[in-house]
């Protein structure tokens, strides 16, 4: 893993969600925070979700104000409130 490691820098367009973004979302009238990480760092209990997960994959590339519908057993609409790097 270390041999193939890459340093991740802030994206050129910090208005869009990418790996490393801290995201504030609203779903079902509740706010939640996520950090988008790679699958090896993912730990939902710490708010770290994988960019390969259903939610992470659908948030990548979105901007503040965008809404993302995620359907698993129940459809949930996530409204992006804030993005930080």
N, C-alpha and C positions, 0 to 999 in steps of 0.2 A: 504494500500500500504506500509506504513512504517513498519508494522509488518512483511511483507514478503520481505523487501528490502535486497539486497545483495551488498556488496562492490565488484566492478569489479577491478581486478588487470591486469597488462599487461600480455598478453599471454606468454606461454613458448617459442613460436616461433614468434618473432617479425618481421620475414620476410614475414609473411602472414597477410592478412587483417582479423581483428576480431572486435568485438564491442569495440568502443573507438578509433579506428584507424583514423588518419588524412590522407586522401588519395589525391594525386595529380594525375589527369587523363588527358589524351588528347583524344578529340573527335572532329572530323571534323576540324582538325588543330587548335583547341583552347584548352587552359589549363583551368581546373576547379578544385576546391578543395571541398572535402566533408569530413564530420566527420560522422562516422557510429555510430548511437545511437539507443536506443530502441524506440519503437513506441510512448511512452509517451513524449519523449524529441524531437521528430522529428519536424523540422522547416525548410523547404526547403529555405525560404527567408534568413535564417542565414547559409545555407550550411550544415545543419544537416539532414541527411537522415536516415530513419529507416532501421534496418537490415531486416525488413519484407517487405520492398518495392521491386519493381521489380529490380531496380538498386542495392540496398543494398544487397539483397539476392544473386545476381549473383556475387558481388564483394567478399563476404565472402570466405576466404580460398585461395584467389589468391595472387600472388607475383608480385614484380616489373618486368616489361617486359611482363607479361601476357596480352592477349587481351580478352575482353569479349564482345560478341555480344548480344545486347538487342533488341528485336523486340516488338514494340507496333504498332503504325500506320506506323512508319518508322524504319528501322533497323539502329542501331547506334553501332559503334565499339568503345569501350573504351580501351585505352592502359594505363596500370598502370605505372606511372612514378616514384612515390615516396610514401613510407609508413612511418608514424611517430606515435609514442605513447607518 
